[in-house]
Amino acid sequence: MEIISLVCILIALAAMMYFGYRGTPIILVAPLCGIFVCLTSGLDLAMGMGTTYLNGLGNWVGSYFFTLFTGAIFGCVMTDSGAARSIGLKLSSLATKFKGHEKIAAIWCIPILSFVLSYGGISVFVAFFTVIAIAKELFEKMDIPWRLYGVGSLGVSALALTMAPGSPSVNNNIASNYLSTTAMAAPGLSLLAMLIAILLGHLYFSWELRNVRRDDEHFLPTGTQIAQVDLLSEAGASDNFKEMNIFLALAPSILLIILLNLVGLPVYIASFVAILAAYILFWNRLHAKVATAQRGAVQAITSACTVALVVGFGSVVASTSGYQVILDALAMIPDSLGYFQVIIAVNLAAGVTGSSSGGLSIALDSLSDRFLNVLNLNPEAVHRIACISSGGLDSLPCNGTVLNELAMAKLPPRVGYRPMFVLTVITPILTSCLIGLVATFIGGL
């Protein structure tokens, strides 16, 4: 029965990836896959969906809704005020200063912008509205194929979400709750991971540009649909937009990081204070003050429901005998390679749920006691390695955020997914393995 359950879990996961890749909303697919897993794993359907699924969903929302809520509102305030666009324009203007290397500099501007916005507290569900608008202007000007838009995922989904020390990301918050650590956990490992990811990213960007030159690619035709959309208006920018001072634009984000890491406030309280500061600083630039906050609240609810529905599916999977087979297999990994148990467990959970935060929650809920009290692993190293690992298999084509962003960028998954796969699946997995080796022989840094 255990093997049948495991096979059916894999079938459900494959179905989520297939239908997600075809554009079916994951909020519809996840509950149906949960029902399939219950029926094929011998679980009572009423108990599996009515209790296990809903408990997983509700617990996740109860724990992390305010983090998403304040992050989304903060992102909308930064976008509507023009602060986010000002940051983007300042960064993208640097590309023209690298004579002879303008295209790779332009490409690097997108992950840098994504990182600055996300590390500054703007939710991933909000940041891409501004990033797409800036990337469209930059790629069209530099005649870079629009299919490479996904390079920005290195900055937000890899560096800011999982690797950067002190990031206000949901993943950092989840790991802190389970491991009694802080957002600054293992800063040495964090910085080393970022360096590795940046080097891997640069190699990939260089490879893509060689292909572009060889095949004589241009912004069109993959940019045909996006060229017809006025993204700057959708990102909250008006025709009479005036760029603000970069230090003023960054001030609320800097305040958020200080309150989170130096003062030690919970991320949602730090974000709330940053929202108030942004409203005060940008009051005259916000033309629809209540509507801005309302839009952020609606985006937070939508994002929370999307993630929570997938987490519910993961909770059902975690209660099956097939999932126990996976846990038993982890125990076969030598204790001397304990950090690789973290890498494998979190990647599998993130892959099964199609969510980095959901997979991280499920893996640490099931195994944090084993990691800390049986294997005696360094909690700060576990925090950082688990966070990095959560950004690996989560980004398979069943990830709702990936599909939503590609849809906003007017790129079919078969055209625009490759950069995201390389930068948010392959790169985090390789990075977490290298960091796991360092932690095994040196310990948490």
VENGI-V851087 format. One record per residue. N is the residue number from 1. D_LAST is the distance of its C-alpha to the last C-alpha in Angstrom with 1 decimal. Layout:
<<N,D_LAST> <N,D_LAST>>
//
This chain:
<<1,43.3> <2,39.6> <3,39.9> <4,42.2> <5,39.8> <6,36.9> <7,39.2> <8,40.3> <9,36.8> <10,36.2> <11,39.6> <12,38.7> <13,35.5> <14,37.5> <15,40.1> <16,37.6> <17,36.4> <18,40.0> <19,41.4> <20,38.5> <21,38.9> <22,42.6> <23,42.0> <24,42.8> <25,41.0> <26,38.1> <27,39.3> <28,42.4> <29,40.9> <30,38.2> <31,40.7> <32,43.1> <33,40.4> <34,39.6> <35,43.3> <36,43.4> <37,40.5> <38,42.3> <39,45.6> <40,44.3> <41,42.0> <42,44.6> <43,43.2> <44,45.8> <45,45.9> <46,46.5> <47,43.7> <48,41.3> <49,41.9> <50,43.3> <51,40.7> <52,37.6> <53,37.5> <54,38.3> <55,35.9> <56,33.0> <57,34.3> <58,35.0> <59,31.8> <60,29.7> <61,32.0> <62,32.0> <63,28.3> <64,27.5> <65,30.8> <66,30.4> <67,27.1> <68,29.1> <69,32.2> <70,30.9> <71,28.8> <72,31.9> <73,34.1> <74,31.8> <75,31.8> <76,35.6> <77,36.0> <78,33.9> <79,35.9> <80,39.3> <81,39.0> <82,38.2> <83,34.9> <84,33.0> <85,35.7> <86,35.5> <87,31.8> <88,32.6> <89,35.6> <90,33.8> <91,31.2> <92,33.8> <93,36.0> <94,33.6> <95,34.3> <96,37.8> <97,36.6> <98,35.1> <99,38.5> <100,38.7> <101,35.4> <102,36.4> <103,35.9> <104,32.3> <105,31.6> <106,33.4> <107,31.4> <108,28.1> <109,29.4> <110,29.5> <111,25.8> <112,24.9> <113,27.5> <114,26.2> <115,22.7> <116,24.0> <117,26.3> <118,23.9> <119,21.0> <120,23.8> <121,24.7> <122,27.5> <123,27.6> <124,27.5> <125,31.0> <126,32.2> <127,30.4> <128,32.1> <129,35.5> <130,34.7> <131,32.8> <132,35.7> <133,38.2> <134,36.4> <135,35.7> <136,39.4> <137,40.5> <138,38.2> <139,38.7> <140,42.4> <141,42.7> <142,40.7> <143,42.5> <144,39.3> <145,40.0> <146,39.2> <147,37.9> <148,34.7> <149,34.1> <150,31.3> <151,28.9> <152,27.9> <153,26.1> <154,23.1> <155,22.6> <156,23.2> <157,22.6> <158,19.6> <159,17.7> <160,18.7> <161,19.3> <162,16.2> <163,13.5> <164,13.7> <165,11.6> <166,14.4> <167,17.0> <168,20.0> <169,20.5> <170,22.0> <171,19.3> <172,16.6> <173,19.3> <174,20.1> <175,16.6> <176,16.4> <177,19.8> <178,19.3> <179,16.0> <180,16.5> <181,13.3> <182,13.7> <183,13.9> <184,10.9> <185,8.6> <186,5.0> <187,6.4> <188,4.7> <189,5.6> <190,8.5> <191,9.8> <192,9.8> <193,11.6> <194,13.9> <195,14.7> <196,15.6> <197,17.7> <198,19.4> <199,20.4> <200,21.7> <201,23.5> <202,25.1> <203,26.4> <204,27.9> <205,29.5> <206,31.1> <207,32.4> <208,33.9> <209,35.6> <210,37.1> <211,38.6> <212,39.9> <213,41.7> <214,43.0> <215,44.4> <216,45.5> <217,43.8> <218,44.1> <219,43.2> <220,46.1> <221,46.9> <222,43.6> <223,43.7> <224,47.3> <225,46.7> <226,44.0> <227,46.3> <228,48.8> <229,46.5> <230,46.1> <231,42.4> <232,42.3> <233,44.7> <234,42.8> <235,39.6> <236,41.5> <237,42.6> <238,46.3> <239,48.5> <240,48.5> <241,44.7> <242,43.7> <243,40.2> <244,38.5> <245,36.4> <246,32.9> <247,31.5> <248,33.7> <249,32.7> <250,29.0> <251,29.6> <252,29.4> <253,26.2> <254,24.6> <255,26.0> <256,24.5> <257,20.9> <258,21.5> <259,23.1> <260,20.4> <261,17.3> <262,18.9> <263,21.9> <264,20.3> <265,23.3> <266,23.4> <267,23.2> <268,27.0> <269,28.0> <270,26.0> <271,27.6> <272,31.0> <273,30.8> <274,29.9> <275,32.9> <276,35.2> <277,33.9> <278,34.6> <279,38.0> <280,38.9> <281,37.8> <282,39.3> <283,42.2> <284,44.9> <285,43.2> <286,43.0> <287,46.4> <288,45.9> <289,43.7> <290,44.3> <291,44.3> <292,40.9> <293,39.4> <294,41.5> <295,40.4> <296,36.7> <297,37.6> <298,39.5> <299,36.7> <300,34.3> <301,36.8> <302,37.3> <303,33.6> <304,32.9> <305,35.9> <306,34.9> <307,31.5> <308,32.8> <309,35.6> <310,33.2> <311,31.0> <312,34.3> <313,35.0> <314,31.6> <315,32.4> <316,35.7> <317,34.0> <318,31.6> <319,34.7> <320,36.5> <321,36.9> <322,35.7> <323,32.3> <324,32.3> <325,32.9> <326,29.6> <327,27.8> <328,29.6> <329,28.7> <330,25.0> <331,25.6> <332,26.9> <333,23.5> <334,22.5> <335,20.1> <336,18.1> <337,17.3> <338,16.5> <339,14.0> <340,17.1> <341,19.1> <342,17.0> <343,17.5> <344,21.2> <345,21.9> <346,20.7> <347,22.3> <348,25.5> <349,25.7> <350,25.1> <351,27.6> <352,30.1> <353,30.0> <354,29.7> <355,27.2> <356,23.5> <357,23.5> <358,26.2> <359,24.6> <360,21.3> <361,23.4> <362,25.5> <363,22.7> <364,20.7> <365,24.1> <366,25.1> <367,22.1> <368,19.4> <369,21.1> <370,21.1> <371,17.4> <372,16.5> <373,19.7> <374,21.0> <375,18.1> <376,15.9> <377,12.8> <378,9.6> <379,11.0> <380,8.1> <381,7.4> <382,11.2> <383,11.6> <384,10.1> <385,11.7> <386,14.8> <387,15.2> <388,15.1> <389,17.5> <390,19.8> <391,20.6> <392,22.0> <393,25.3> <394,26.0> <395,27.4> <396,30.2> <397,33.7> <398,34.0> <399,31.5> <400,33.7> <401,31.7> <402,31.8> <403,35.5> <404,36.2> <405,34.6> <406,36.5> <407,39.6> <408,39.1> <409,38.7> <410,41.9> <411,40.3> <412,41.3> <413,38.3> <414,39.8> <415,39.7> <416,36.5> <417,34.1> <418,32.9> <419,30.4> <420,28.9> <421,28.8> <422,27.0> <423,24.5> <424,23.8> <425,24.4> <426,23.9> <427,21.0> <428,18.7> <429,19.6> <430,18.9> <431,15.6> <432,14.4> <433,15.8> <434,13.9> <435,10.5> <436,11.8> <437,12.6> <438,9.4> <439,7.9> <440,11.2> <441,11.3> <442,7.9> <443,6.4> <444,3.8> <445,0.0>>
//
